[in-house]
Amino acid sequence: MSGGYDLNLFASPPDCNFLCSVCHGVLKRPMRLPCSHIFCKKCILQWLARQNTCPCCRKEVKRRKMVQVNKLRKTIGRLQVKCKNAEAGCLVTCPLAHRKGHQNSCPFELMACPNEGCTAQVLRGVLAEHRQHCQQGGQQRCPLGCGATLAAAEGEPHNCYRELRDAWVQRHERNRTLLLSLLGRVRQVHRTTNFIRRQLAQLGDFLEDDSLLLSSRAQETEVAPEAEMWGVQGQGVL
């Protein structure tokens, strides 16, 4: 795989001194060997993995003596290149070093539609218009982070904060109603408990009085036979 830049990328043919002898492309991250020959970094490392000699003069190469040619790299970075979207209609040329910056804003760059469910790829320059008329209804996630999936027509009136607040108020009122109902039942249980307690107290008093009455009658029954016996004995003495 080529380590250098494709010649077709450049607006005009580069100087032959900027070409790599291995891949024949424009030097990328140029490295100079002790013998002064210069190659792309990727190309020379792949070459040295197979044989430890210079591709041009066949002299032995010691890797620790290879150096990066930063000055040449900056010179190549100033060469004018075409936009990679030239075939799509972009006429912009810019320095090689700025190529990625242009691609990040190129109106001819193909972009995937961000609307959920839409698989279309359109040019960046018409992406906004496409999103407005997307056949998938422009569905997207709520930008406020509530997780709802919204159609384009719903995005404007959607207010998840308001909806969450209303839901919280409704739940609060429902909980308050349930709490009041529970308190009413607790009071009813409390009243019933007090009534039962009073009834038990009255029953206890009644049982105590009844016990005393029975005890008194029992004592009277025991005294009566004794009195009769003393009466009979008295009559015998006379």
LOLO-845726 format. One record per residue (C-alpha): y, x, z; residue in one letter; residue number from 1. Coordinates in Angstrom, 2 decimals. Layout:
<drenlo Y="Y" X="X" Z="Z" type="A" seq="NUM"/>
...
//
This chain:
<drenlo Y="0.00" X="0.00" Z="0.00" type="M" seq="1"/>
<drenlo Y="3.38" X="1.40" Z="-1.03" type="S" seq="2"/>
<drenlo Y="5.53" X="2.82" Z="1.74" type="G" seq="3"/>
<drenlo Y="8.79" X="2.89" Z="-0.25" type="G" seq="4"/>
<drenlo Y="11.23" X="0.30" Z="-1.59" type="Y" seq="5"/>
<drenlo Y="10.42" X="-1.43" Z="-4.87" type="D" seq="6"/>
<drenlo Y="12.60" X="-0.17" Z="-7.75" type="L" seq="7"/>
<drenlo Y="13.23" X="-3.74" Z="-8.92" type="N" seq="8"/>
<drenlo Y="15.06" X="-4.39" Z="-5.67" type="L" seq="9"/>
<drenlo Y="18.05" X="-2.26" Z="-6.68" type="F" seq="10"/>
<drenlo Y="21.01" X="-3.42" Z="-8.72" type="A" seq="11"/>
<drenlo Y="20.89" X="-0.23" Z="-10.82" type="S" seq="12"/>
<drenlo Y="18.15" X="2.42" Z="-11.23" type="P" seq="13"/>
<drenlo Y="18.22" X="4.84" Z="-8.25" type="P" seq="14"/>
<drenlo Y="18.57" X="8.62" Z="-8.65" type="D" seq="15"/>
<drenlo Y="15.22" X="10.33" Z="-9.17" type="C" seq="16"/>
<drenlo Y="15.91" X="12.48" Z="-6.08" type="N" seq="17"/>
<drenlo Y="15.57" X="9.31" Z="-4.00" type="F" seq="18"/>
<drenlo Y="11.99" X="8.63" Z="-5.18" type="L" seq="19"/>
<drenlo Y="8.79" X="9.34" Z="-3.27" type="C" seq="20"/>
<drenlo Y="6.21" X="11.36" Z="-5.21" type="S" seq="21"/>
<drenlo Y="3.34" X="9.46" Z="-3.60" type="V" seq="22"/>
<drenlo Y="4.29" X="5.78" Z="-4.05" type="C" seq="23"/>
<drenlo Y="7.03" X="6.31" Z="-6.70" type="H" seq="24"/>
<drenlo Y="9.27" X="3.92" Z="-4.83" type="G" seq="25"/>
<drenlo Y="12.64" X="4.64" Z="-3.20" type="V" seq="26"/>
<drenlo Y="12.20" X="6.67" Z="-0.03" type="L" seq="27"/>
<drenlo Y="11.84" X="4.63" Z="3.17" type="K" seq="28"/>
<drenlo Y="12.33" X="6.56" Z="6.43" type="R" seq="29"/>
<drenlo Y="12.19" X="9.90" Z="4.55" type="P" seq="30"/>
<drenlo Y="10.30" X="12.83" Z="6.12" type="M" seq="31"/>
<drenlo Y="10.76" X="16.47" Z="5.01" type="R" seq="32"/>
<drenlo Y="7.83" X="18.89" Z="5.18" type="L" seq="33"/>
<drenlo Y="8.20" X="22.63" Z="5.94" type="P" seq="34"/>
<drenlo Y="7.90" X="23.23" Z="2.20" type="C" seq="35"/>
<drenlo Y="11.08" X="21.07" Z="1.71" type="S" seq="36"/>
<drenlo Y="9.34" X="18.25" Z="-0.16" type="H" seq="37"/>
<drenlo Y="10.36" X="14.76" Z="1.02" type="I" seq="38"/>
<drenlo Y="8.22" X="11.65" Z="1.21" type="F" seq="39"/>
<drenlo Y="8.22" X="8.20" Z="2.80" type="C" seq="40"/>
<drenlo Y="7.01" X="8.44" Z="6.38" type="K" seq="41"/>
<drenlo Y="4.22" X="5.93" Z="5.81" type="K" seq="42"/>
<drenlo Y="3.10" X="7.61" Z="2.58" type="C" seq="43"/>
<drenlo Y="2.89" X="11.13" Z="4.02" type="I" seq="44"/>
<drenlo Y="1.08" X="10.03" Z="7.16" type="L" seq="45"/>
<drenlo Y="-1.52" X="8.20" Z="5.07" type="Q" seq="46"/>
<drenlo Y="-1.88" X="11.26" Z="2.84" type="W" seq="47"/>
<drenlo Y="-2.28" X="13.68" Z="5.78" type="L" seq="48"/>
<drenlo Y="-4.97" X="11.43" Z="7.24" type="A" seq="49"/>
<drenlo Y="-7.12" X="12.41" Z="4.25" type="R" seq="50"/>
<drenlo Y="-6.03" X="16.03" Z="3.66" type="Q" seq="51"/>
<drenlo Y="-3.69" X="18.38" Z="5.49" type="N" seq="52"/>
<drenlo Y="-1.70" X="19.66" Z="2.47" type="T" seq="53"/>
<drenlo Y="1.56" X="18.77" Z="0.72" type="C" seq="54"/>
<drenlo Y="1.00" X="16.26" Z="-2.14" type="P" seq="55"/>
<drenlo Y="3.24" X="18.32" Z="-4.41" type="C" seq="56"/>
<drenlo Y="2.67" X="22.04" Z="-3.74" type="C" seq="57"/>
<drenlo Y="-0.62" X="21.82" Z="-1.79" type="R" seq="58"/>
<drenlo Y="0.67" X="24.00" Z="0.99" type="K" seq="59"/>
<drenlo Y="-0.80" X="23.42" Z="4.44" type="E" seq="60"/>
<drenlo Y="1.24" X="21.01" Z="6.54" type="V" seq="61"/>
<drenlo Y="1.75" X="21.17" Z="10.30" type="K" seq="62"/>
<drenlo Y="2.83" X="17.76" Z="11.50" type="R" seq="63"/>
<drenlo Y="4.94" X="19.05" Z="14.36" type="R" seq="64"/>
<drenlo Y="7.19" X="20.75" Z="11.80" type="K" seq="65"/>
<drenlo Y="7.93" X="17.56" Z="9.82" type="M" seq="66"/>
<drenlo Y="11.46" X="16.21" Z="10.37" type="V" seq="67"/>
<drenlo Y="13.21" X="12.93" Z="9.58" type="Q" seq="68"/>
<drenlo Y="16.02" X="13.23" Z="7.02" type="V" seq="69"/>
<drenlo Y="18.53" X="10.84" Z="8.59" type="N" seq="70"/>
<drenlo Y="21.40" X="11.84" Z="6.32" type="K" seq="71"/>
<drenlo Y="19.35" X="10.97" Z="3.21" type="L" seq="72"/>
<drenlo Y="18.24" X="7.74" Z="4.88" type="R" seq="73"/>
<drenlo Y="21.88" X="6.69" Z="5.39" type="K" seq="74"/>
<drenlo Y="22.69" X="7.58" Z="1.78" type="T" seq="75"/>
<drenlo Y="19.85" X="5.40" Z="0.51" type="I" seq="76"/>
<drenlo Y="21.01" X="2.63" Z="2.89" type="G" seq="77"/>
<drenlo Y="24.31" X="2.46" Z="0.96" type="R" seq="78"/>
<drenlo Y="22.62" X="1.80" Z="-2.40" type="L" seq="79"/>
<drenlo Y="23.34" X="-1.67" Z="-3.79" type="Q" seq="80"/>
<drenlo Y="20.41" X="-4.05" Z="-3.86" type="V" seq="81"/>
<drenlo Y="19.90" X="-7.56" Z="-5.21" type="K" seq="82"/>
<drenlo Y="19.11" X="-10.49" Z="-2.96" type="C" seq="83"/>
<drenlo Y="15.40" X="-11.24" Z="-2.82" type="K" seq="84"/>
<drenlo Y="16.35" X="-14.78" Z="-3.86" type="N" seq="85"/>
<drenlo Y="17.95" X="-13.59" Z="-7.11" type="A" seq="86"/>
<drenlo Y="15.41" X="-15.49" Z="-9.21" type="E" seq="87"/>
<drenlo Y="16.34" X="-18.66" Z="-7.29" type="A" seq="88"/>
<drenlo Y="19.97" X="-18.20" Z="-8.32" type="G" seq="89"/>
<drenlo Y="21.59" X="-15.90" Z="-5.71" type="C" seq="90"/>
<drenlo Y="23.91" X="-13.41" Z="-7.42" type="L" seq="91"/>
<drenlo Y="24.88" X="-11.48" Z="-4.30" type="V" seq="92"/>
<drenlo Y="24.42" X="-7.71" Z="-4.14" type="T" seq="93"/>
<drenlo Y="24.88" X="-5.76" Z="-0.94" type="C" seq="94"/>
<drenlo Y="24.02" X="-2.35" Z="0.59" type="P" seq="95"/>
<drenlo Y="20.34" X="-1.90" Z="1.35" type="L" seq="96"/>
<drenlo Y="21.14" X="-1.53" Z="5.06" type="A" seq="97"/>
<drenlo Y="22.75" X="-5.02" Z="5.06" type="H" seq="98"/>
<drenlo Y="20.03" X="-6.80" Z="3.10" type="R" seq="99"/>
<drenlo Y="18.40" X="-8.51" Z="6.10" type="K" seq="100"/>
<drenlo Y="21.76" X="-9.70" Z="7.38" type="G" seq="101"/>
<drenlo Y="22.45" X="-11.40" Z="4.03" type="H" seq="102"/>
<drenlo Y="18.98" X="-12.99" Z="3.90" type="Q" seq="103"/>
<drenlo Y="19.61" X="-14.59" Z="7.30" type="N" seq="104"/>
<drenlo Y="22.49" X="-16.55" Z="5.79" type="S" seq="105"/>
<drenlo Y="21.58" X="-16.73" Z="2.08" type="C" seq="106"/>
<drenlo Y="21.96" X="-20.34" Z="0.84" type="P" seq="107"/>
<drenlo Y="19.07" X="-19.77" Z="-1.61" type="F" seq="108"/>
<drenlo Y="16.58" X="-18.89" Z="1.14" type="E" seq="109"/>
<drenlo Y="13.70" X="-21.38" Z="1.39" type="L" seq="110"/>
<drenlo Y="13.62" X="-23.12" Z="4.78" type="M" seq="111"/>
<drenlo Y="11.07" X="-25.45" Z="6.31" type="A" seq="112"/>
<drenlo Y="12.44" X="-28.86" Z="7.25" type="C" seq="113"/>
<drenlo Y="12.63" X="-29.00" Z="11.08" type="P" seq="114"/>
<drenlo Y="12.03" X="-32.76" Z="11.19" type="N" seq="115"/>
<drenlo Y="8.68" X="-33.53" Z="12.81" type="E" seq="116"/>
<drenlo Y="6.10" X="-34.59" Z="10.26" type="G" seq="117"/>
<drenlo Y="8.03" X="-33.29" Z="7.23" type="C" seq="118"/>
<drenlo Y="6.40" X="-30.40" Z="5.37" type="T" seq="119"/>
<drenlo Y="9.11" X="-29.94" Z="2.74" type="A" seq="120"/>
<drenlo Y="10.70" X="-26.55" Z="2.08" type="Q" seq="121"/>
<drenlo Y="14.26" X="-26.66" Z="0.79" type="V" seq="122"/>
<drenlo Y="17.06" X="-24.20" Z="0.14" type="L" seq="123"/>
<drenlo Y="19.16" X="-23.38" Z="3.19" type="R" seq="124"/>
<drenlo Y="22.28" X="-24.56" Z="1.35" type="G" seq="125"/>
<drenlo Y="20.96" X="-28.13" Z="1.05" type="V" seq="126"/>
<drenlo Y="18.94" X="-28.27" Z="4.27" type="L" seq="127"/>
<drenlo Y="21.55" X="-30.31" Z="6.15" type="A" seq="128"/>
<drenlo Y="21.68" X="-32.91" Z="3.38" type="E" seq="129"/>
<drenlo Y="17.88" X="-33.05" Z="3.21" type="H" seq="130"/>
<drenlo Y="17.62" X="-33.67" Z="6.96" type="R" seq="131"/>
<drenlo Y="19.95" X="-36.66" Z="6.67" type="Q" seq="132"/>
<drenlo Y="17.79" X="-38.25" Z="3.97" type="H" seq="133"/>
<drenlo Y="14.41" X="-36.93" Z="5.06" type="C" seq="134"/>
<drenlo Y="11.59" X="-39.27" Z="4.00" type="Q" seq="135"/>
<drenlo Y="9.94" X="-38.84" Z="7.40" type="Q" seq="136"/>
<drenlo Y="12.82" X="-40.65" Z="9.09" type="G" seq="137"/>
<drenlo Y="14.31" X="-37.49" Z="10.53" type="G" seq="138"/>
<drenlo Y="12.16" X="-37.56" Z="13.65" type="Q" seq="139"/>
<drenlo Y="12.91" X="-34.85" Z="16.18" type="Q" seq="140"/>
<drenlo Y="12.59" X="-34.12" Z="19.86" type="R" seq="141"/>
<drenlo Y="15.37" X="-35.24" Z="22.22" type="C" seq="142"/>
<drenlo Y="17.84" X="-32.33" Z="22.48" type="P" seq="143"/>
<drenlo Y="18.46" X="-33.18" Z="26.15" type="L" seq="144"/>
<drenlo Y="14.87" X="-32.32" Z="26.97" type="G" seq="145"/>
<drenlo Y="13.41" X="-35.67" Z="28.07" type="C" seq="146"/>
<drenlo Y="10.49" X="-35.26" Z="25.61" type="G" seq="147"/>
<drenlo Y="11.17" X="-38.40" Z="23.57" type="A" seq="148"/>
<drenlo Y="10.63" X="-38.34" Z="19.78" type="T" seq="149"/>
<drenlo Y="13.67" X="-39.82" Z="18.03" type="L" seq="150"/>
<drenlo Y="14.34" X="-41.01" Z="14.53" type="A" seq="151"/>
<drenlo Y="17.64" X="-40.06" Z="12.91" type="A" seq="152"/>
<drenlo Y="19.03" X="-43.53" Z="13.56" type="A" seq="153"/>
<drenlo Y="18.12" X="-43.31" Z="17.25" type="E" seq="154"/>
<drenlo Y="19.62" X="-39.91" Z="17.93" type="G" seq="155"/>
<drenlo Y="23.19" X="-41.14" Z="18.31" type="E" seq="156"/>
<drenlo Y="22.69" X="-43.98" Z="20.87" type="P" seq="157"/>
<drenlo Y="19.91" X="-42.18" Z="22.77" type="H" seq="158"/>
<drenlo Y="20.98" X="-41.20" Z="26.27" type="N" seq="159"/>
<drenlo Y="17.98" X="-40.24" Z="28.37" type="C" seq="160"/>
<drenlo Y="20.16" X="-39.49" Z="31.40" type="Y" seq="161"/>
<drenlo Y="21.44" X="-43.08" Z="31.43" type="R" seq="162"/>
<drenlo Y="17.95" X="-44.45" Z="30.85" type="E" seq="163"/>
<drenlo Y="16.51" X="-42.32" Z="33.65" type="L" seq="164"/>
<drenlo Y="19.33" X="-43.42" Z="35.97" type="R" seq="165"/>
<drenlo Y="18.70" X="-47.10" Z="35.18" type="D" seq="166"/>
<drenlo Y="14.97" X="-46.63" Z="35.73" type="A" seq="167"/>
<drenlo Y="15.67" X="-44.93" Z="39.06" type="W" seq="168"/>
<drenlo Y="17.95" X="-47.80" Z="40.17" type="V" seq="169"/>
<drenlo Y="15.29" X="-50.38" Z="39.27" type="Q" seq="170"/>
<drenlo Y="12.62" X="-48.45" Z="41.16" type="R" seq="171"/>
<drenlo Y="14.95" X="-48.03" Z="44.14" type="H" seq="172"/>
<drenlo Y="15.59" X="-51.78" Z="44.27" type="E" seq="173"/>
<drenlo Y="11.87" X="-52.51" Z="43.98" type="R" seq="174"/>
<drenlo Y="11.08" X="-50.08" Z="46.80" type="N" seq="175"/>
<drenlo Y="13.83" X="-51.65" Z="48.94" type="R" seq="176"/>
<drenlo Y="12.35" X="-55.13" Z="48.38" type="T" seq="177"/>
<drenlo Y="8.89" X="-53.90" Z="49.30" type="L" seq="178"/>
<drenlo Y="10.25" X="-52.19" Z="52.42" type="L" seq="179"/>
<drenlo Y="12.04" X="-55.35" Z="53.58" type="L" seq="180"/>
<drenlo Y="8.86" X="-57.36" Z="53.00" type="S" seq="181"/>
<drenlo Y="6.86" X="-54.84" Z="55.01" type="L" seq="182"/>
<drenlo Y="9.37" X="-54.93" Z="57.87" type="L" seq="183"/>
<drenlo Y="9.14" X="-58.76" Z="57.90" type="G" seq="184"/>
<drenlo Y="5.37" X="-58.57" Z="58.21" type="R" seq="185"/>
<drenlo Y="5.62" X="-55.98" Z="60.98" type="V" seq="186"/>
<drenlo Y="7.97" X="-58.27" Z="62.93" type="R" seq="187"/>
<drenlo Y="5.57" X="-61.19" Z="62.41" type="Q" seq="188"/>
<drenlo Y="2.65" X="-59.09" Z="63.69" type="V" seq="189"/>
<drenlo Y="4.77" X="-58.02" Z="66.68" type="H" seq="190"/>
<drenlo Y="5.60" X="-61.64" Z="67.55" type="R" seq="191"/>
<drenlo Y="1.94" X="-62.66" Z="67.19" type="T" seq="192"/>
<drenlo Y="0.88" X="-59.75" Z="69.42" type="T" seq="193"/>
<drenlo Y="3.38" X="-60.75" Z="72.12" type="N" seq="194"/>
<drenlo Y="2.18" X="-64.37" Z="71.98" type="F" seq="195"/>
<drenlo Y="-1.45" X="-63.31" Z="72.39" type="I" seq="196"/>
<drenlo Y="-0.46" X="-61.03" Z="75.26" type="R" seq="197"/>
<drenlo Y="1.28" X="-63.90" Z="77.07" type="R" seq="198"/>
<drenlo Y="-1.72" X="-66.19" Z="76.48" type="Q" seq="199"/>
<drenlo Y="-4.06" X="-63.58" Z="77.90" type="L" seq="200"/>
<drenlo Y="-1.80" X="-63.17" Z="80.94" type="A" seq="201"/>
<drenlo Y="-1.81" X="-66.93" Z="81.53" type="Q" seq="202"/>
<drenlo Y="-5.57" X="-67.03" Z="81.10" type="L" seq="203"/>
<drenlo Y="-5.91" X="-64.24" Z="83.66" type="G" seq="204"/>
<drenlo Y="-3.75" X="-66.12" Z="86.17" type="D" seq="205"/>
<drenlo Y="-5.78" X="-69.28" Z="85.58" type="F" seq="206"/>
<drenlo Y="-9.07" X="-67.46" Z="86.14" type="L" seq="207"/>
<drenlo Y="-7.73" X="-65.85" Z="89.29" type="E" seq="208"/>
<drenlo Y="-6.63" X="-69.24" Z="90.73" type="D" seq="209"/>
<drenlo Y="-9.95" X="-70.79" Z="89.82" type="D" seq="210"/>
<drenlo Y="-11.79" X="-67.94" Z="91.54" type="S" seq="211"/>
<drenlo Y="-9.77" X="-68.42" Z="94.72" type="L" seq="212"/>
<drenlo Y="-10.47" X="-72.17" Z="94.65" type="L" seq="213"/>
<drenlo Y="-14.21" X="-71.67" Z="94.29" type="L" seq="214"/>
<drenlo Y="-14.18" X="-69.10" Z="97.08" type="S" seq="215"/>
<drenlo Y="-12.35" X="-71.53" Z="99.40" type="S" seq="216"/>
<drenlo Y="-14.82" X="-74.34" Z="98.68" type="R" seq="217"/>
<drenlo Y="-17.74" X="-72.05" Z="99.36" type="A" seq="218"/>
<drenlo Y="-16.33" X="-71.13" Z="102.76" type="Q" seq="219"/>
<drenlo Y="-15.82" X="-74.81" Z="103.65" type="E" seq="220"/>
<drenlo Y="-19.44" X="-75.58" Z="102.71" type="T" seq="221"/>
<drenlo Y="-20.69" X="-72.82" Z="105.05" type="E" seq="222"/>
<drenlo Y="-18.56" X="-74.03" Z="108.00" type="V" seq="223"/>
<drenlo Y="-19.71" X="-77.68" Z="107.75" type="A" seq="224"/>
<drenlo Y="-23.46" X="-77.12" Z="108.55" type="P" seq="225"/>
<drenlo Y="-22.58" X="-74.97" Z="111.54" type="E" seq="226"/>
<drenlo Y="-20.39" X="-77.70" Z="113.01" type="A" seq="227"/>
<drenlo Y="-23.17" X="-80.27" Z="112.63" type="E" seq="228"/>
<drenlo Y="-25.65" X="-77.96" Z="114.30" type="M" seq="229"/>
<drenlo Y="-23.39" X="-77.46" Z="117.35" type="W" seq="230"/>
<drenlo Y="-22.99" X="-81.19" Z="117.61" type="G" seq="231"/>
<drenlo Y="-26.73" X="-81.84" Z="117.77" type="V" seq="232"/>
<drenlo Y="-27.25" X="-79.15" Z="120.38" type="Q" seq="233"/>
<drenlo Y="-24.57" X="-80.72" Z="122.60" type="G" seq="234"/>
<drenlo Y="-26.23" X="-84.05" Z="122.58" type="Q" seq="235"/>
<drenlo Y="-29.51" X="-82.55" Z="123.76" type="G" seq="236"/>
<drenlo Y="-27.91" X="-81.01" Z="126.81" type="V" seq="237"/>
<drenlo Y="-26.56" X="-84.30" Z="128.02" type="L" seq="238"/>
//
